[in-house]
Amino acid sequence: MARTVGIGHQDFEQLITNGYFYIDKTKFIEEWWESGDSVTLITRPRRFGKTLNMSMLEKFFSIRYAGRGELFEGLSVWEDKRYRQLQGTYPVISLSFANVKESNYDGVKYSINQILEDLYRKNIFLLEGELLTENEKEYFRGVNSSMNEATASWAVHKMSDFLSRYYGKKVIILLDEYDTPMQEAYVNGFWNDLAGFIRSLFNSSFKTNPYLERAVMTGITRVSKESIFSDLNNLEVVTTTSDKYETAFGFTEEEVFFALDEFGMSKKKMDVKRWYDGFTFGNKTDIYNPWSVIHYLDKGKLRAYWANTSSNALVGKLIREGNRDVKQSFERLLSGEHLVTSIDEQVVYNMLDADETAIWSLLLASGYLKVIKATEHEGNELGTCALNCELAITNYEVKLMFGGIIHGWFSDNISDYNDFIKALLLGDVDAMNDYMNCVSQSVFSCFDTGKNPSKKEPERFYHGFVLGLMVELADRYTITSNRESGFGRYDVMLEPKRESDDAIILEFKVFQPRKEKELLDTVQAALKQIEDKNYEDVLIAKGIEKERIRKYGFAFCGNEVLIGDWSGKF
């Protein structure tokens, strides 16, 4: 009989004691302990078992769980007598920044202060007796949600001292989802304020801490050393391209197929592979998304479960506000092509606005892209190792997630947007103009919110609009943009997948007051370029009759749009 699937359990003890479905990852305990590394940072995509594994480490090592060996009986780690003797023998400080998601610096600092206050509350017994001096007890009582940065920065260091003196052993520190506040700081514009505080906290906790035995941090990204890890030369970083802990996070194909057999779903293996496979950690390929696999085992339906586990705000911001090159590259990825780019695994959040490769590095670390092929090359002037990677969208589930993000850009005007799509398919130019102007008036600015928005080329908007077309019409058209055709480059081409649909060429042009008197002139220039450059040649070469090729010129002046075709309609 198949085991019960418990959804959303991140506490190892609760999962084991209830006998819920669990794939044994306790080999990670041995791998990590035997590595001997002082401070380990492990990056993996969200919902890949980081929190559960950190809970597992806490339950295994913590003195609070001494004598609880039954939690590990029958699992890999319990087969070795040395580890049976090691269980429950260390003081452990376990923290998580997973819920630190406030939109301003004061809110983030307050949340972190609350986490530290809770740590001290759990160890309130240390105030009893004479272990601490009166000054130390005063400091202990001063750790609260309103404490200043200096007090907060030393809180973990001080607690390490107190616990090590009480138990006579150095402490193990576990910090889960360390980079969640970092992402919120970037999205909401207070990165510089937070970086200094986090740098001080990490330095005192992990570098200048003589009471530290070992530590593990987990997160989605490897935030650059220069940003917050500048003093940590004892840090071992394990990213998705590292060989260490390859199978400790996520499910291997063998584990997934064994589970499908257990649940009577053997015939669904290839479907599950298409939806949830695609991740590579180190040299281990065919890593599956564990969150989605567990949901599928429970519900028996192929759905985009992982895509719905967060708002994806950062991903949407990077693509929406990205320049033409970012959007064009993303168009290629959505159409199934590969992207070749340099990748630096040290994510510099304050470079995301200026450095396109930083965007792809972040999307790779987050699990939205996968490496098809990679070669190392010399990094930047700081001596970091960089990779030249061929990237693709990870799997079908992630492709659907991107579709949802893009669809959300037009959510405030979804009715007008959908009506524009209908008008385009019908060839109704009057309706196209009405609905397109409604959409552009509403969402134009959200595509161009960078520090130096372009007043001459509203490319961020119309390339974002093309991505919207790709999502809405993917079942009927193959959509490409800015590709070679005839004697030049067209802006957008919609190649029909069925004979009943017309092919469509769209040419975008920006109003130039020095050359043109009105938007109508710009439309005519766009239409003339379609003809002069023979953009239709690529479609005719594929057997599409000339009569089935419709051509439209789009003229932009700010967020005002005029659309016309050769019939004289505008």
C-alpha positions, -999 to +999 in steps of 0.1 A: +000+000+000+013+034-010+023+058+019+003+089+027+016+120+010+016+149+034+018+183+015+039+211+027+057+194+057+091+211+064+096+197+099+116+164+097+102+151+131+066+157+121+071+140+087+088+109+102+066+104+132+035+105+111+049+080+086+043+103+056+059+098+022+096+106+025+126+100+002+157+093+024+182+122+022+200+115+054+232+106+034+236+144+033+243+144+070+273+121+065+285+140+034+284+174+051+300+162+084+328+144+067+336+174+044+350+192+075+340+226+060+337+254+086+309+274+070+289+260+040+266+279+018+243+257-003+222+273-031+192+255-046+159+266-062+129+273-040+109+243-027+138+219-033+140+205+002+163+230+018+142+237+048+134+200+053+171+191+052+180+219+076+153+206+100+169+171+095+203+185+105+188+202+136+170+170+148+201+149+142+228+171+159+208+191+185+212+183+222+175+190+225+169+158+205+194+136+224+180+101+227+156+106+197+174+080+175+140+065+165+136+095+141+165+081+120+160+043+124+158+026+090+174+056+072+208+056+056+226+076+083+216+052+110+235+023+094+268+037+106+276+032+144+297+064+144+267+085+135+244+067+159+268+079+186+269+114+171+232+121+172+220+147+197+255+158+209+258+195+199+241+227+208+224+240+177+212+275+167+186+272+140+173+303+122+153+310+091+148+342+071+122+326+048+094+349+061+114+381+061+096+396+031+088+432+042+089+459+015+111+484+034+143+483+054+127+491+088+103+462+083+130+438+074+152+448+103+122+445+127+115+409+114+151+399+118+151+413+153+120+393+161+137+361+149+167+369+172+144+377+201+127+343+196+161+326+197+169+342+230+134+334+244+139+297+236+171+298+256+158+318+285+171+292+309+206+306+305+196+336+327+193+312+356+223+307+379+257+323+376+267+312+341+263+347+327+276+379+343+253+407+352+264+426+321+257+396+299+223+391+314+216+428+307+226+423+271+204+391+270+174+410+281+181+438+256+177+414+226+142+424+214+123+435+183+133+472+189+170+467+195+195+487+175+217+473+147+248+469+169+229+448+194+213+427+167+246+422+148+262+404+177+231+384+189+241+351+172+277+355+183+267+361+219+243+332+220+270+309+206+292+320+235+265+314+261+255+280+247+290+267+243+298+276+279+266+260+292+271+227+273+309+227+271+309+223+233+310+247+204+278+253+185+264+244+151+246+273+134+219+267+107+205+296+087+178+288+062+168+310+032+195+336+041+189+355+009+152+362+011+157+396+026+182+404-001+157+397-029+131+419-012+157+447-007+165+446-045+128+445-056+118+473-033+149+495-036+166+494-002+196+471-011+223+494+001+207+499+035+203+462+042+237+450+029+257+468+056+236+453+084+236+418+070+274+420+064+280+428+101+256+401+113+272+375+091+308+386+100+302+383+138+282+350+134+304+331+110+338+347+108+348+362+142+331+335+162+354+313+182+324+294+196+314+281+162+319+244+154+303+245+119+276+262+101+253+257+071+234+284+052+210+278+024+194+301-001+184+304-038+213+326-049+250+330-041+250+367-033+284+382-043+312+380-017+318+417-021+282+425-011+278+407+023+305+380+026+336+403+023+352+390+055+342+353+052+373+335+039+361+303+056+331+300+034+326+269+012+300+277-015+281+249-031+260+261-061+240+241-086+271+236-107+291+222-078+298+184-074+290+184-037+256+172-024+244+165-060+215+143-049+207+158-015+182+183-028+155+174-053+146+139-064+166+118-088+149+100-117+154+067-100+137+080-069+108+095-089+102+064-110+103+042-078+077+064-062+055+063-093+056+025-092+046+026-055+016+048-063+005+028-093+015+055-118+041+037-138+026+046-171+029+083-163+067+084-161+073+102-194+046+127-187+061+135-153+095+137-168+084+163-194+067+184-167+091+182-137+125+170-149+153+192-163+174+203-133+211+195-131+232+197-099+269+192-104+273+162-127+240+148-118+214+153-145+177+144-144+169+160-111+131+164-106+113+192-088+103+175-055+075+200-047+057+192-079+063+155-078+049+152-043+018+172-054+014+149-084+016+118-063-011+132-040-035+145-067-026+125-098-029+155-120-002+173-141-003+209-130+022+238-125+024+233-088+059+248-083+049+279-103+023+288-078+045+287-047+056+323-048+047+356-065+078+354-087+080+392-083+118+394-089+116+373-121+087+393-135+105+426-127+137+415-144+120+404-176+094+432-178+119+460-172+146+444-192+159+461-224+153+449-259+181+424-258+167+408-227+133+405-241+145+392-275+166+366-258+136+356-237+115+354-269+140+328-282+138+308-250+100+308-251+101+296-286+123+266-276+156+279-287+188+280-266+206+310-253+244+312-251+257+336-225+284+341-198+273+331-163+288+343-130+274+324-101+280+353-077+248+373-081+253+410-076+218+423-070+227+460-076+241+450-110+209+434-123+197+467-138+229+471-158+243+437-165+223+413-187+244+383-178+235+389-141+198+383-150+205+350-167+228+340-138+199+347-114+173+328-135+197+298-137+203+298-099+166+300-093+159+270-114+140+287-142+167+279-167+189+248-172+224+243-185+226+224-218+263+227-220+289+247-200+326+255-203+347+274-178+365+306-187+385+333-169+362+354-147+363+391-139+390+412-124+380+399-089+392+365-099+359+347-098+352+317-120+327+322-148+310+298-171+300+301-207+267+283-208+241+272-233+208+277-215+172+266-221+139+268-202+140+241-176+108+222-184+072+225-194+061+235-159+085+265-159+074+275-194+038+277-182+050+297-152+066+323-175+034+324-195+015+333-163+040+361-154+037+376-189-001+373-188+000+391-155+016+422-170-017+430-188-040+418-160-053+453-152-064+457-189-069+420-197-103+427-214-088+453-237-058+431-244-079+400-252-101+422-275-070+434-293-059+398-299-094+390-313-093+421-335-058+412-348-070+377-357-100+391-375-081+419-393-103+446-377-079+476-378-103+501-362-108+478-332-071+471-331-064+508-327-090+513-300-079+484-279-042+488-284-043+524-272-062+514-241-036+488-233-006+511-240-020+540-219-023+516-189+008+495-190+034+514-211+052+528-181+056+495-163+078+482-191+102+512-189+109+518-152+147+517-154+170+545-142+173+559-178+141+552-196+143+557-233+121+585-247+128+577-283+125+539-285+096+524-265+112+490-271+106+477-237+069+480-242+065+465-277+089+437-271+070+430-239+039+431-260+054+405-284+061+382-254+024+386-246+015+376-282+037+346-279+019+334-247-016+341-261-012+327-296+014+300-291-011+273-300-019+290-334+013+308-344+050+305-344+061+340-334+095+355-340+109+390-338+138+410-352+151+382-374+167+383-408+143+381-438+148+393-474+169+424-474+165+435-438+149+428-404+112+426-396+099+434-361+074+406-356+062+377-377+033+354-369+036+322-389+004+302-388+003+266-377-029+258-395-040+266-431-071+285-421-051+313-404-034+342-422+003+350-417+009+384-401+039+408-403+040+437-378+065+465-382+071+489-353+083+524-358+088+554-335+075+588-346+104+611-357+093+647-357+123+658-379+113+635-407+075+631-402+047+655-397+022+631-380+018+595-369+002+586-402+036+593-419+052+569-394+027+542-402+033+546-439+070+544-434+066+512-415+045+496-442+069+508-469+098+491-450+079+458-450+077+460-488+111+474-495+128+448-474+108+419-488+099+407-453+073+383-467+099+363-486+105+339-457+068+331-455+064+326-492+094+303-492+075+281-467+046+278-491+023+305-477+004+323-505+010+360-508-027+366-504-026+350-470+000+374-456-013+405-438+009+434-430+005+461-403+025+492-394+026+503-358+035+539-351+045+550-315+047+584-300+051+580-263+022+558-252+001+568-282-002+541-309-015+543-345-019+510-365-025+508-403-024+484-432-021+488-470-059+489-474-058+525-460-075+516-427-062+533-395 
